[in-house]
Amino acid sequence: MTRFRNSLDRAAAEDIAIKALTFLSGDPERLARFLALTGLGPETIRAAAGSPGFLKAVLDHVAGHEELLVGLAEAIGARPETVVAARRLLATPGEAE
């Protein structure tokens, strides 16, 4: 399991978001819910992944569902608070959390 430092930087936050996407992709139901809520499809997710804000959107989705948040945190060896901190770090300046 990966352990994350107490103090996150942007690269570590992006790493957590990528792990979150992998976590979502590992279960068809989790992925289907994410795609349905974001309006993405299997054919458009790759293009969307390169857009600004995508990684934060992944963490928004995970952070909005306690079961997902706890499951992801356990899967990557982090505390749920670390995942939420990564989400905040990926927010653009002035963006509402």
C-alpha positions as CSV (number, residue, x, y, z in Angstrom):
1,M,0.0,0.0,0.0
2,T,1.1,3.5,-0.8
3,R,1.6,5.9,2.2
4,F,1.1,9.6,1.6
5,R,3.0,12.3,3.4
6,N,1.3,14.5,5.9
7,S,1.9,17.5,3.6
8,L,0.6,16.9,0.1
9,D,1.9,18.7,-3.0
10,R,0.1,18.9,-6.4
11,A,1.9,15.8,-7.8
12,A,0.8,13.7,-4.8
13,A,-2.7,15.0,-5.1
14,E,-2.8,14.1,-8.8
15,D,-1.5,10.6,-7.9
16,I,-4.3,10.2,-5.4
17,A,-6.8,11.3,-8.1
18,I,-5.4,8.8,-10.6
19,K,-5.6,6.1,-8.0
20,A,-9.2,7.1,-7.4
21,L,-10.0,6.7,-11.1
22,T,-8.4,3.3,-11.1
23,F,-10.4,2.4,-8.0
24,L,-13.6,3.5,-9.7
25,S,-12.7,1.6,-12.9
26,G,-12.1,-1.6,-10.9
27,D,-15.8,-2.1,-10.3
28,P,-18.3,-1.9,-13.1
29,E,-21.0,-0.5,-10.9
30,R,-18.8,2.2,-9.4
31,L,-17.6,3.2,-12.9
32,A,-21.1,3.2,-14.3
33,R,-22.3,5.5,-11.6
34,F,-19.4,7.9,-12.1
35,L,-20.0,8.0,-15.8
36,A,-23.7,8.5,-15.4
37,L,-23.2,11.4,-13.0
38,T,-20.5,13.1,-15.1
39,G,-22.2,12.6,-18.4
40,L,-19.1,10.9,-19.7
41,G,-19.1,7.6,-21.7
42,P,-16.5,4.9,-22.0
43,E,-15.6,6.5,-25.4
44,T,-15.1,10.0,-24.0
45,I,-13.4,9.4,-20.7
46,R,-9.9,9.3,-22.2
47,A,-10.3,12.7,-23.8
48,A,-11.9,14.1,-20.7
49,A,-9.0,12.8,-18.5
50,G,-6.7,15.3,-20.2
51,S,-9.0,18.3,-19.5
52,P,-8.3,20.7,-16.6
53,G,-10.4,19.9,-13.6
54,F,-10.9,16.3,-14.4
55,L,-8.8,14.9,-11.6
56,K,-10.6,17.2,-9.1
57,A,-13.9,16.0,-10.5
58,V,-12.9,12.4,-9.8
59,L,-12.1,13.3,-6.2
60,D,-15.3,15.4,-6.0
61,H,-17.2,12.3,-6.9
62,V,-15.4,10.1,-4.4
63,A,-15.5,12.6,-1.6
64,G,-19.3,13.0,-2.1
65,H,-19.9,9.4,-1.2
66,E,-18.6,8.3,2.2
67,E,-18.5,4.6,1.3
68,L,-16.4,5.3,-1.8
69,L,-14.2,7.7,0.2
70,V,-13.5,5.1,2.9
71,G,-13.1,2.3,0.3
72,L,-10.6,4.3,-1.7
73,A,-8.6,5.4,1.4
74,E,-8.3,1.8,2.5
75,A,-7.3,0.7,-1.0
76,I,-4.5,3.2,-1.3
77,G,-3.4,3.1,2.3
78,A,-4.4,6.7,3.1
79,R,-6.7,8.4,5.5
80,P,-10.0,9.7,4.1
81,E,-8.9,13.2,5.2
82,T,-5.8,12.9,2.9
83,V,-8.1,12.2,-0.1
84,V,-10.2,15.3,0.8
85,A,-7.1,17.4,1.2
86,A,-5.9,16.2,-2.3
87,R,-9.3,17.3,-3.7
88,R,-8.8,20.8,-2.1
89,L,-5.3,21.0,-3.5
90,L,-6.5,20.3,-7.0
91,A,-9.2,23.1,-6.9
92,T,-8.4,26.1,-8.9
93,P,-7.8,29.3,-7.0
94,G,-11.1,30.9,-6.0
95,E,-13.1,27.8,-6.8
96,A,-15.7,26.9,-4.2
97,E,-15.0,23.6,-2.4
